[in-house]
Amino acid sequence: MGNKNFLIIDSNSAIHRAFHALPQLRTKKGDPVNAVYGFLLVLFKAIKEFQPDYIAACFDFPAPTFRHQKFKEYKAKRPPTPKELAEQIPKIKNILNAFGVKIFEKKGFEADDLIGTIASNILQEKTESKIEIIILSGDLDCLQLINSQTKVYILKRGVKNTVLYDEHLFKRQYQGLSPARFIDLKALKGDPSDNIPGVMGIGEKTAVKLIKEFGTLENLYSALNQRPLPEAALISVNQRFRAKLEEQKEQAFLSYSLAEIKKDVSIDFNLGKCQWEKYDKRKVIQILKQFEFQTLIERLSKLKENSKTPLEIKKRSPQKNQLNLNF
């Protein structure tokens, strides 16, 4: 039997990307739907490329997480979620339910933690066919989850340009580092988008060099704690960087804990319940009509529906629509 594909969607990330990438789009009643439309374009594109046998959509829970308890400034620099975006999230959940997509969210955790937990559970499943995992996301945080069975499908720009990261591409981009070391990298260089401090004065170039040399953040600090310093540390870490690292050790390990995606969140995961088979086409069309997505309804009518390939988006000539976004 051939391999099966499990598509895990980093929903909030994809929704934000769609909202900011597309121009304002409203129904005749004035309801904003640009994020819904863009999200569905991304979903259809991913389904076309990967023909998933399983799908799960993970959402951030609208409450502080365990990371905020560790570091109250976590994500503090992010602007408030626009009202027009927030009110589209329930609409997206509604249509995901109509499509028969299992939704996961849990108080105290981010979507990334649920993604990491689901991916970990899948890797432990004993199935007749190997299950390949594709994580769809709008940011790079999930790159740390890449392995021989897991790839990350990044929305690079807007909702049309995408990059599929596997182990080979990650190592090529990060000078030979393994994906698991992405956490150590962020612990040193920080992440302004999440307000993860890292070690002030250590940029990505230096961080990559240090992790390549010492392997992990733990190994780096173990070397720095030795007296006298081992030769490798003397060569790789000049006096200026050594002082920054030693002064900000606590901050570096805090950053590591903030950057690390949880893989053991207690959730009700059942592989069978995530299987993607037939969906209620009538209900989906009804919702799309409410949103006035005539182009997507036309596209839906060309989708093939069966137990193995629920949706098969066939290539067709471009059709006119107010956003002119066709794949």
ZIMOPE-V74445 format. One record per run of one state. SS is the DSSP state (alpha for helix, beta for strand, coil for the rest). FROM is the first residue (numbers start at 1). TO is the last residue. If there is no record, write none. Layout:
BEGIN
ss=SS from=FROM to=TO
ss=SS from=FROM to=TO
END
This chain:
BEGIN
ss=coil from=1 to=3
ss=beta from=4 to=10
ss=alpha from=11 to=21
ss=coil from=22 to=25
ss=beta from=26 to=26
ss=coil from=27 to=31
ss=beta from=32 to=32
ss=coil from=33 to=33
ss=alpha from=34 to=50
ss=coil from=51 to=53
ss=beta from=54 to=58
ss=coil from=59 to=65
ss=alpha from=66 to=70
ss=coil from=71 to=82
ss=alpha from=83 to=98
ss=coil from=99 to=101
ss=beta from=102 to=104
ss=coil from=105 to=110
ss=alpha from=111 to=124
ss=coil from=125 to=130
ss=beta from=131 to=137
ss=coil from=138 to=140
ss=alpha from=141 to=145
ss=coil from=146 to=146
ss=beta from=147 to=147
ss=coil from=148 to=149
ss=beta from=150 to=157
ss=coil from=158 to=160
ss=beta from=161 to=165
ss=coil from=166 to=166
ss=alpha from=167 to=173
ss=coil from=174 to=178
ss=alpha from=179 to=189
ss=coil from=190 to=190
ss=beta from=191 to=191
ss=coil from=192 to=195
ss=beta from=196 to=196
ss=coil from=197 to=203
ss=alpha from=204 to=214
ss=coil from=215 to=216
ss=alpha from=217 to=225
ss=coil from=226 to=230
ss=alpha from=231 to=236
ss=coil from=237 to=238
ss=alpha from=239 to=247
ss=coil from=248 to=248
ss=alpha from=249 to=259
ss=coil from=260 to=270
ss=alpha from=271 to=274
ss=beta from=275 to=275
ss=coil from=276 to=280
ss=alpha from=281 to=290
ss=coil from=291 to=293
ss=alpha from=294 to=300
ss=coil from=301 to=327
END
